[in-house]
Amino acid sequence: MRIRTTVAAVSGAVVLSGLALPAAQAADSHKGHTRITKVVVNGGKDIVIGTSDKKITMTVTGTDPKGIKDGFAALWYGKKLDWGRLEGMLSPAKDPRCTKIDAKSATCKIVTVAHPRELKNSTAGTWNVVAGLLGKGRAENHVIKEKYKTVRVQRAAKLTVDASPEPVKKGEAITVSGALTRANWESRTYAGYGQQSVKLQFKKKGASAYTTVKTVKSDAEGKLKASVKATADGSFRYVFAGSGTSPAVVSAGDFVDVR
């Protein structure tokens, strides 16, 4: 009974078929004294996926009186993990590799690849982590946890800024335009992220930090526009704090010469 990682989609959800056990036995299966002590996904950070393939590394650490033979981990979305209906979505880049810590414990590394073309935009957000370990010995002790923990899988975002006119006379109006976009996994392009609050910040020339000038909302196409009065030379930028489905992002600064 070897643990194999076959990651797949089920009606737009991501699941994993792991141990060579009947599907009915797979979820939260446990035999013997094998224990999972730690699972780390993507270095503990949110998984941000743009329009190109994304490598995701997961590690499963655990113990067994006779040592650890193999392990797996994968992500799945939805309320229930369905082991019986599998369609390819994420595939392992290589077989799991387990590194011995001592006679009883080891850490197994699993690398999978997310293909945006096989993801649905509606699945961005909280995903579940299924993890398992196989102990050494004839008894083939093992443990599988269907919902060991949760992680966030997000659609990558971009933010631009353009302040004009430049140069500008002191006291005149400056229009600061920009756009907030995020990855559309289904079309593999970046599209406007509308109705989101975005902060406009300014850093006076010679200053060490930006300060918030005002907060604006992106329109239906993700476009941003704000008007401020020219007071001094400095740079403008937009800052998006992020949402449950997209990460925080900051635009580059655009310098304006005030005369």
N, C-alpha and C positions, 0 to 999 in steps of 0.2 A: 504494500500500500504506500505508494509514493505520492507526496503532495505535489500537485501540478497547478500552476496559475494560469487559468484561462479566463480572461476578463471579457465581459460581454455586455450587450445592451438588451434590456427587456422593456419593450414599449417606451423607449427613450430613457430608461434607467440604466445605471451601470451596476453590474453584479459580478460575482466571481464563482466559478465552479472549481473547488479546490481539491479536497481529499477524494480518493477513488472509493467513495462510499455512495450508497443510494441517496438520492436527493433528500428523502424524508429523514435520513439520519444526519445530514450534514450540518444543519443549523444548530449552533450551540451544543455541539457534540463533545463529550469528554470521556476519556478512558484512562485510568491509572493516575499517576501523580505528576503528569506534565502540567506546567503552569506558564502562563504568559505574565511577565512582570512589567513590560513596557512596550509601547508601540509609538513610533515617531513617523509622521508623514510629512514629506517635503521640508525636513529640518524644523518642523514646528511652525512653519509659516503657512498663510493662506495659499492656496493653489490658484494662480492667476494664469488664465489661458487666453491667448490672443487668436490670431488667424493661422498660425503655423503650429506644427506638432510640438507638444510639451512633454519632456521627460519628467517623470515623477518617481522619486526614490522613497521607499518606505523601509523601516527596519522593525523587526519583531524580536524582542529579547525575552528569554524565558529559561526555565529549568526543568530538569527531569533527573531522577536518581541515577539513571544510566547515561545521561547526556542527551543533547539535542541532535537529531538527524537531519531535519528539514523544516522549512517554514514557509508561510505565505502571508500576503496581505493584499487587499484591493479595496476599491471604493465602490459604493453603490448608492443609488438615489431612489427615494420612495419610502413608502410605509412598510413594505414587506419585501424581503429578499426572496426572489423566485429562482430557485436553482434549476428548474426544469425547462425554461424557455430562454435559450441563449442565442444571441446574434452578435457577431464580432463588433466590438467598439474599441476597447483598449487591449493591446496585446503586450505580453512581457517582452522586453528588449533582450533579456537573457534569463537563464535559469537562476533561481534563488541561490545565494551564496551565504553559507552559514560560517561564522567565525567563532571558534571556541574561546570562551572566557576562562573556564576552568572545567573540571571533570563533569560537572553537572549542568553548566549553563553555557549559553551561546547567544549570539545575535545574528539573525538572518536578514540579509539585504535583498529586497525585491525592487526591480526597476520595471515600470510600465510606461507606456507612451499614450498620451491622450491625443486623438486626432479630431480637431475641431469640426471637420466635415461630418463626423458621426455623433456630434453632441447636439442637443436641443437647447435653444436659448432659455426655455422655461425651466431647465434643470439647474440653472445657476443658483447657488445658495448653499444650504447645509446638506452635506453628504455623510453617509455612514461608512465606517471602516470595518470590514470583516477581516479577522486575523486568525491564524492557526499555527500550531507547532506539532511536529511529530517527534516523539521520543525514540531513542535507540532501544534495541532489544527485541526479542521475538514477540513480546506482548503487543508491540506496535502501539504503545500508549500515545495519546494525542489529545489536543484540545482545540476547539474551534469556537470563536466568539463572533456571532453574527453582527452585533453592534458593540464592538469594543469601545469605540469613541466616535466623535463626529469631527469633520473638518469643513472648511468653507472652500468651495470651488467657484471662482469668480471670472467674469468676463473682463478682460483687460480694457483699460480706459486711456484716452489721450486728451490733452488739453492744450490749446493754443492761445496766444495773445497778440494783439496788434494795436498799439497806441498811436493816434494821429490827431492833428498834423504834427510834423516834426521838421524843423524846430517850431516852437510855438511861443507867442508872446505871453508874458506873465499876466495872469488874470483872465486869459481867454479859455475857452472850453476845450478839453481833450476828450476825444471819443476813444474808449478802449473796447475793441471788439475781440471776439475769440470764439472758440467752439469746443464743446465737450462731446466727444464721441467714444463709443466703446465697441468691442468686437461683436460682430454678429456671426456666431458660429455656423449658422445654417447657410449663409451666403459667403462666408469667409472674407468679409469686408468690415470696415469700420463705419458705423452709422451714428447719427445724432442721438444723444442721450438727453431727452427732453424733460422739462419740469423738475430740474434738480437745482438746489441752492448751491451757489458758487461764490466764494469770497474774492473780491478785488482787493489786492494789497499793493502798497507803495513803499519803496525804500529810497529815501533821500540820498543823494550823492554824498558819499563819505560815511553814511550810517552803516551799522553792522547788521541790522535786522529789518524785516518788512513789518508793516503795521496794516491792519485791515481798514480799508476806506469805506467800503459798503458791501452789501451782499445782493447779488442779483440771481434771477432764475433763468435757466436755459429755456429757449422756446422749443416748440415741437420738433425742430430740426437740430436741436442741440446748440444753436447759436447764442452767443452772449454779447451784450452791449451795455455799456455804462458811460455816463458823462460826468467828468470831474473838472474842477477849475485848476489851471496850471499855477503852481505856487513856487516850485523849485525844480532844478535838475534832479532826475532820479528815474528809477525803473518801476514799471508796473508788471504785475503778474496775477494770474488767476489760480485759486486753490480750491480743489474739490475734496471734501472730507471723506468721500466714499459712501458706499451703501452696502447692504447685505449681499448684493450680487455683483458689485464692481468695487475695485480698490480705490484708495485715495490716490490722487494724482495732482502734480503741481506743474504749471507751465514754466517755460523759460521766462526770464525777465526781458522786458522791452524798454530800453532807455529812451527818455525824452529830454531834449535840450530846451530849456526854458530861457528865453531872452528878455 
